[in-house]
Structures are given as C-alpha cells and as structure tokens.
C-alpha cells in the first residue's frame, strides 16, 4: 500500500468514525428522550395512585372521627340520663357499618330499652346493636 493510499484509508476511517459517533449520539439522544417520556408517564401514574390513596385515607379518617364523635355523644347522653345506670355500659361505634354497639349490663329491662332509645336519638343514621344484659345487682 502506498503512502497516498494509507492517508486515504486513514481519512476514510476517520470519516466513518465521525459518522458512527454522530449516529451513536443521535441514538443516545433518542433513547434519552424515550426514557424521559417513559419516566414522566410512570411518575404521573404514581402521582395519581398516591393522590387516590390519600383521598381514600382522608375519607376513612373522616369516617373514623365521625364514629368516635358518635361514641362520645352516646356515652355522654347515657351518663347524663338519670333513668339509666350507665356505669356498666360500653359504647363502641363502627364507621364502616354505621353501627353503635351497646355492651355491658343494666339492672332492668326498662333501662336496657331506654339505653337503646338514647343511643338511637344521639346517633341518627346509625344502627343500634343493643347487646346489654340485665343483671339486677351487677
């Protein structure tokens, strides 16, 4: 091979290398753009999921707070009523079923019925599950 052909070969190889680098750079740029678009779409989906989970958690917290308020209202009303001995009555409220449960004991059937009436009056929209037992001398 002559010196002239050697220079020509080097020039040709340099040109091919530059073209390859140019193609590689363009490919990297396209890959980067595709990856960025994919990452952005995944981030949007994750943000949407997180937003929905936050809304659900807030709704559940709100329902739990409302149930706790109903428990306090019912227990306070039972304590304030002079016809019912509420010292052995436990009040539980379940937000998911909108149910107030009365557990424990009272001295008479009349007190049992009155406790359920008071609970129903204090917790409108809630079902009353009266599990009170009658124990004349608790």
N, C-alpha and C positions, 0 to 999 in steps of 0.2 A: 504494500500500500504506500502510495506517495504521501508526501507531506501535505499536499493540497487536498488529497482525499481524506487525510487524517483531520485537517481543520474542518472540512465539510462534515465529517462524521460527528465531530465534537459539536459543531453548530446545530446539526440536526438533532442530536441527543439533548442539547440544551433547550431547543425549541419544544421537543416532545415533553421534556421535564416541566417546562413552564406551562404547557397546555394541560398536563396531568395535574399540576398544582392548582391551576385555575379550575379544572373540573372538580378536584377534591375540595377546594374552598367553596365552590358553589354547592356541592353536595352537603358539606358540613353546614352551610347556611340554611339549606332547605331542611335538613334533619333538625337543626336547632329550632327553626320556625315550627315544624310539625310537633316537636316535643313540647315547645312552649304552648302551642294551641291545646295539645292533649292535657298538659298540666293545668292550664286555665280551666278547661272543661271539668276536670276532676275536682279542682278547687271549688268551682261553682256548685257541683253536685254535693260535695262535702259540706259546704256552707248551707245549702238548702236543707240537708239532712239535720245538721246541727240546729238550724232555726226551728224546724218542726219538732225536734226533740225538746227544745227549750219551751216552745209553746205548750207541748203536752205536759211537761213538768210544771209549768206555771198553772195550768188548768187543774192538775192533780193537787198541787199545793193549795190552790184556792178552795177546792172541794174539801180538803182535809181541814183547813181553817174553819170553813163553814160548819163542818161536823163538830169540831171542837167547841165552837160557839154554842151550837145546839146542846151539847152535853152540859156546858156550864149553865145555860138558861134553864134546862130541865132540872138539874140538880138544885139550882138556886130556888126555883119555884117550889120544889118539893120541900126544901128546908124551910121556906117561908110559910108554907101551909101548916096551920095548926091542927088540921084533922088527920094528917099523915105523919107517922113516926118514920122519918127518913134516915135515921141513924144506921140502919142496916140495908140501905138501898144503894146499889151501884148502878151508875148510868154509863152506858157505852153507846157511841154513835158511829155508824159506818157510812162514810160518804158514798162508797161505790154502790151500795144497795139502798141508800137513803133510809136507813133503819135506826131507830133508837131502841136499845135493849135495856130493859129494867131487870136487874138480878138482885137476889138477896131475899130478905124476908120482911114481912109486916105482921102485925098482931091480928088483923081481921080481914075478912073478905071485902068489907067496905073500904078499908084503907088500900087494899090491892086495886080495886076498881078506881078509886079516887086518884091513885098514883098514875094509872094509865090515862085517865082523863086529863090530868095536869100535864103529863108528857105530850099528849096529842095537842093540847092548847098551846104549849110552848114551842113545839116543833112542827109547824104546819108544813105539809108536803112530805113529811117523814112517816114511815110506817112504824107503829109501836109494837114491839115484841115484848109482851109482859110475861116474864119468867119468875115473877115474885111468888114466893111460897108463903103460906100462912103458918106462923109459929106464934102461938099465944104468948109464950114467955121466952123470947129469944135470949 
